[in-house]
Structures are given as C-alpha cells and as structure tokens.
Amino acid sequence: MPGGGDEGDERLLAAEVRTHLNCPSCGSFHVAQVLGDNGGISYVCTACGHSWS
C-alpha cells in the first residue's frame, strides 16, 4: 500500500544518514533534534541526556 507505515521510518533513517550527529559528551549517535524556546534548533542525546545547540 503506497504511503504505508514504513514511509516515516524511511524518512527518519534518511535524516540520520544525512546528519551524522553524535553527542559531544558520550559519542552516542542517538541524538534528537528539538525546537528551542526561542525558536532555534537544539539537540539532545537520548542516551546520556546532554543537550546543546
């Protein structure tokens, strides 16, 4: 079925491949991109909790 549940997973994987972000604190690649309070972009490591922008 076109537009099935795998489409979101494919986009997420593509985003991970493009960014290659890793946590400066622990080195993990489990990094989430979040919208900051002032509308800026921040990053949070989901492994250790470190955040940075």
Residue frames as qw, qx, qy, qz and C-alpha x, y, z in Angstrom:
[[0.000, 0.889, 0.458, 0.000, 0.00, 0.00, 0.00],
 [0.405, 0.514, -0.042, 0.755, 1.52, 3.38, -1.00],
 [0.180, -0.623, 0.194, -0.736, 2.25, 5.72, 1.90],
 [0.807, -0.363, -0.464, -0.033, 2.21, 2.88, 4.38],
 [0.624, -0.780, 0.009, 0.049, 3.74, 2.85, 7.84],
 [0.816, -0.110, 0.135, 0.551, 7.28, 2.30, 6.55],
 [0.367, 0.760, 0.141, 0.518, 7.42, 5.71, 4.89],
 [0.337, -0.911, 0.118, -0.208, 8.05, 7.57, 8.17],
 [0.828, -0.416, 0.278, 0.252, 10.75, 5.08, 9.12],
 [0.725, 0.366, 0.241, 0.532, 12.48, 5.60, 5.78],
 [0.116, 0.884, 0.022, 0.452, 12.46, 9.39, 6.22],
 [0.588, -0.783, 0.198, -0.042, 13.87, 9.10, 9.74],
 [0.861, -0.129, 0.293, 0.394, 16.63, 6.82, 8.53],
 [0.534, 0.624, 0.177, 0.542, 17.43, 9.23, 5.69],
 [0.173, -0.933, 0.072, -0.307, 17.65, 12.10, 8.19],
 [0.758, -0.579, 0.265, 0.142, 20.02, 10.11, 10.40],
 [0.810, 0.172, 0.276, 0.489, 22.26, 9.27, 7.44],
 [0.324, 0.793, 0.115, 0.502, 22.42, 12.92, 6.31],
 [0.306, -0.910, 0.100, -0.261, 23.18, 14.45, 9.71],
 [0.766, 0.155, -0.475, 0.405, 25.72, 12.06, 11.26],
 [0.259, -0.740, 0.252, -0.567, 25.26, 13.86, 14.58],
 [0.728, -0.181, -0.607, 0.264, 26.86, 12.37, 17.62],
 [0.486, -0.858, -0.161, -0.032, 26.83, 13.54, 21.22],
 [0.334, 0.723, -0.418, 0.437, 29.90, 15.61, 22.15],
 [0.501, -0.599, 0.462, -0.420, 29.64, 14.27, 25.70],
 [0.749, -0.206, 0.617, -0.124, 29.31, 10.49, 25.28],
 [0.023, -0.359, 0.767, 0.532, 29.75, 9.98, 21.50],
 [0.435, 0.341, 0.823, -0.133, 26.37, 8.29, 21.02],
 [0.017, -0.083, -0.564, -0.822, 24.57, 8.69, 17.70],
 [0.152, -0.615, -0.774, -0.016, 21.18, 8.60, 19.50],
 [0.121, -0.216, -0.120, 0.961, 20.53, 12.32, 19.06],
 [0.163, 0.727, 0.667, 0.031, 17.16, 14.07, 18.79],
 [0.165, 0.220, 0.139, 0.951, 16.73, 17.44, 17.13],
 [0.133, -0.683, -0.671, 0.257, 14.34, 19.66, 19.13],
 [0.102, 0.745, 0.218, 0.622, 12.88, 23.14, 18.80],
 [0.372, -0.081, -0.486, 0.787, 14.25, 25.51, 21.42],
 [0.058, -0.682, -0.553, 0.475, 12.29, 28.07, 23.45],
 [0.053, 0.664, -0.101, -0.739, 13.33, 30.95, 21.20],
 [0.753, 0.586, 0.064, -0.292, 12.57, 29.00, 18.00],
 [0.168, 0.686, -0.694, -0.140, 16.17, 27.87, 17.50],
 [0.907, 0.089, -0.394, -0.117, 17.28, 24.30, 16.96],
 [0.349, -0.625, 0.652, -0.249, 18.82, 22.30, 19.79],
 [0.701, 0.181, -0.682, -0.103, 19.97, 18.72, 20.09],
 [0.631, -0.491, 0.444, -0.405, 19.51, 16.24, 22.93],
 [0.298, 0.295, -0.907, -0.028, 21.33, 12.95, 23.37],
 [0.802, -0.284, -0.148, -0.504, 18.76, 10.30, 24.22],
 [0.802, 0.029, -0.543, 0.248, 21.49, 8.07, 25.66],
 [0.499, -0.109, -0.478, 0.715, 23.01, 10.42, 28.28],
 [0.126, -0.841, -0.496, 0.176, 20.68, 13.44, 28.33],
 [0.354, -0.359, 0.129, 0.854, 23.29, 16.01, 27.26],
 [0.380, 0.817, 0.433, 0.028, 21.82, 18.93, 25.30],
 [0.359, -0.378, 0.244, 0.818, 23.48, 21.51, 23.07],
 [0.477, 0.795, 0.309, -0.213, 22.71, 23.90, 20.23]]
